[in-house]
Amino acid sequence: MNKSELIDAIATKANASKAATAVVLNATLEAIAEALANGESVQLIGFGTFSVGERSARTGRNPQTGKEMKIAAKKVARFKAGAALSAAVDPVKAKAK
């Protein structure tokens, strides 16, 4: 599912216009991105948690030449699925618990 298909699905379920749904979805994604840029996490109960993680600097290899190269440390966005989302994806495993 891509973004326009997601907008269509949300608009249908919410009985709202596609234009209004697109505005709300874009605002939601922008708010999540801004929070992560500020180092905050965003927790959506039942869905999951968006957070910022850090990768340390390390030495890697250029796959074409085999030459060693330094890879700089950086911050990365992380997502951990909530219990309800995990259960929706794999209901068999959720029932086993």
ChimeraX attribute file (.defattr): number of C-alpha atoms within 10 A of each C-alpha:
attribute: neighborCount
match mode: 1-to-1
recipient: residues
	/A:1	7
	/A:2	6
	/A:3	11
	/A:4	11
	/A:5	10
	/A:6	14
	/A:7	22
	/A:8	17
	/A:9	15
	/A:10	17
	/A:11	17
	/A:12	13
	/A:13	9
	/A:14	10
	/A:15	10
	/A:16	12
	/A:17	13
	/A:18	16
	/A:19	12
	/A:20	12
	/A:21	20
	/A:22	18
	/A:23	11
	/A:24	13
	/A:25	16
	/A:26	14
	/A:27	12
	/A:28	12
	/A:29	11
	/A:30	12
	/A:31	13
	/A:32	18
	/A:33	17
	/A:34	12
	/A:35	16
	/A:36	20
	/A:37	15
	/A:38	10
	/A:39	14
	/A:40	14
	/A:41	18
	/A:42	17
	/A:43	15
	/A:44	11
	/A:45	12
	/A:46	13
	/A:47	15
	/A:48	17
	/A:49	15
	/A:50	20
	/A:51	19
	/A:52	17
	/A:53	14
	/A:54	11
	/A:55	11
	/A:56	10
	/A:57	11
	/A:58	10
	/A:59	9
	/A:60	12
	/A:61	12
	/A:62	10
	/A:63	8
	/A:64	6
	/A:65	7
	/A:66	9
	/A:67	9
	/A:68	11
	/A:69	11
	/A:70	11
	/A:71	13
	/A:72	10
	/A:73	11
	/A:74	10
	/A:75	13
	/A:76	12
	/A:77	14
	/A:78	13
	/A:79	14
	/A:80	13
	/A:81	15
	/A:82	15
	/A:83	14
	/A:84	15
	/A:85	15
	/A:86	16
	/A:87	15
	/A:88	12
	/A:89	11
	/A:90	11
	/A:91	12
	/A:92	10
	/A:93	11
	/A:94	13
	/A:95	8
	/A:96	6
	/A:97	5
